């Protein structure tokens, strides 16, 4: 079964970028430096975080920083956005792991949804596995029902709407 998953990933053009997070631009964009000292700008797949000038924008950035800054990550990516950023699922070790080589089992995008620091980007759900799409949708719904993070706001404005109105 693992062979079939690997085969499907390779046939879809997926690659894994492994490195240390050296920058966090906002709640859904990071910079990774690999062993060859190549920098990659990464847009976290499946989520859209508030813009920096938007309500909860700075908190979302701080949340992502706490999750990944200065840590080793694996980024599974198969496409780039219009700005040339790699779009990928970012995996990092659990914060509680103190061993030297902890397995990277924490999905940073899913973690952002769980604490209410991002929206699930439904528009791109078809680019996620069914399992990931289900988990992301569930995590957003749970955060909403618990009124955590940006869901404390009675009427949070999704970043895609905020970007549209702020350009006028």
C-alpha positions in Angstrom: 0.0 0.0 0.0 2.8 2.5 0.9 4.3 1.7 -2.5 1.1 2.7 -4.2 0.9 6.0 -2.3 4.5 6.8 -3.2 3.8 5.9 -6.8 0.8 8.1 -6.9 2.8 11.0 -5.4 5.6 10.6 -7.8 3.3 10.4 -10.8 1.6 13.6 -9.8 5.0 15.4 -9.8 5.1 15.7 -6.0 8.5 16.5 -4.4 9.5 16.8 -0.8 11.5 19.8 0.4 13.3 19.2 3.6 14.9 22.0 5.6 14.8 24.5 8.4 12.2 27.2 8.6 14.2 30.5 8.6 11.2 32.9 8.1 7.5 33.2 8.7 5.8 35.9 6.5 2.3 35.4 7.9 0.0 32.6 9.1 0.2 30.6 5.9 3.6 31.5 4.3 7.1 30.4 5.4 10.6 30.3 4.1 12.6 27.0 4.2 16.4 26.7 3.9 17.5 23.2 2.7 20.9 21.5 3.3 22.3 23.0 0.1 21.4 26.5 1.4 18.6 27.0 -1.2 15.7 29.0 0.1 12.1 28.1 -0.7 9.1 30.3 -0.2 6.3 28.0 0.9 2.5 28.7 0.8 0.9 26.3 3.3 -1.6 24.2 1.3 -5.2 23.9 2.3 -5.5 27.1 4.5 -5.8 30.8 4.1 -4.8 32.9 7.1 -5.8 36.4 7.9 -3.6 39.1 6.2 -1.2 40.9 8.5 -3.3 44.1 8.4 -6.4 42.2 9.1 -7.9 41.2 12.5 -6.0 38.2 13.9 -3.3 38.6 11.2 -0.5 39.1 13.6 -1.7 36.4 16.0 -1.9 34.0 13.1 1.7 34.8 12.1 2.8 34.3 15.8 1.0 31.0 15.9 2.7 29.7 12.8 6.0 31.0 14.1 5.5 29.0 17.3 4.8 25.9 15.3 7.6 26.0 12.8 10.2 28.8 13.1 13.7 27.4 13.6 12.5 23.9 13.2 13.1 21.2 10.6 10.2 20.5 8.3 9.2 18.3 5.4 7.1 20.1 2.7 5.3 17.9 0.2 4.6 20.0 -2.8 3.5 19.5 -6.4 2.7 23.0 -7.7 3.5 26.7 -7.4 1.2 29.7 -7.1 1.2 32.7 -9.4 3.9 34.3 -7.2 6.3 31.4 -7.7 5.8 30.1 -4.1 5.7 26.3 -3.6 2.3 25.2 -2.3 2.7 22.3 0.1 1.7 20.4 3.2 4.1 21.3 5.9 5.0 18.6 8.4 6.9 19.3 11.6 7.8 17.4 14.8 5.3 17.6 17.7 6.4 20.4 20.1 6.4 17.9 23.0 9.0 15.7 21.4 12.5 16.3 22.9 14.4 13.6 21.1 17.1 14.6 18.6 15.3 13.2 15.5 11.6 13.4 16.2 9.3 12.2 13.5 7.5 15.0 11.6 3.9 14.1 12.3 2.3 17.5 12.9 0.6 19.1 9.9 1.2 22.8 10.4 -1.8 23.8 8.3 -4.2 21.6 10.2 -2.7 22.9 13.5 -3.5 26.5 12.4 -7.1 25.5 11.7 -7.4 23.7 15.0 -6.5 26.8 17.0 -8.6 29.1 14.9 -5.8 31.0 13.1 -6.9 30.2 9.5 -9.8 29.2 7.3 -9.9 26.0 5.4 -9.4 27.0 1.8 -12.4 25.2 0.3 -11.7 26.6 -3.1 -8.7 24.2 -3.3 -10.2 21.2 -1.5 -10.0 19.1 -4.7 -6.2 19.5 -4.5 -6.1 17.8 -1.1 -6.5 14.1 -0.4 -10.1 13.2 0.8 -8.6 12.4 4.2 -6.9 15.8 4.5 -10.0 17.7 3.2 -12.2 16.0 5.7 -9.8 16.7 8.6 -9.3 20.3 7.6 -13.1 20.9 7.3 -13.7 19.2 10.7 -11.0 21.2 12.4 -12.4 24.5 11.1 -15.9 23.5 12.2 -14.6 22.5 15.7 -12.7 25.8 16.1 -15.8 27.7 15.0 -18.0 25.8 17.5 -15.5 26.5 20.3 -15.1 30.2 19.3 -11.3 30.0 19.4 -8.9 32.3 17.7 -10.5 34.3 14.9 -13.8 32.7 15.6 -14.1 34.8 18.7 -15.1 37.6 16.3 -18.9 37.5 15.7 -18.4 38.1 12.0 -14.8 37.2 10.9 -14.0 38.3 7.3 -12.3 35.6 5.2 -9.0 36.8 3.8 -10.1 36.3 0.2 -13.0 38.7 0.8 -10.8 41.1 2.8 -8.2 41.2 -0.1 -11.0 41.9 -2.6 -12.4 44.8 -0.6 -9.1 46.3 0.4 -8.0 46.7 -3.2 -10.8 49.1 -4.1 
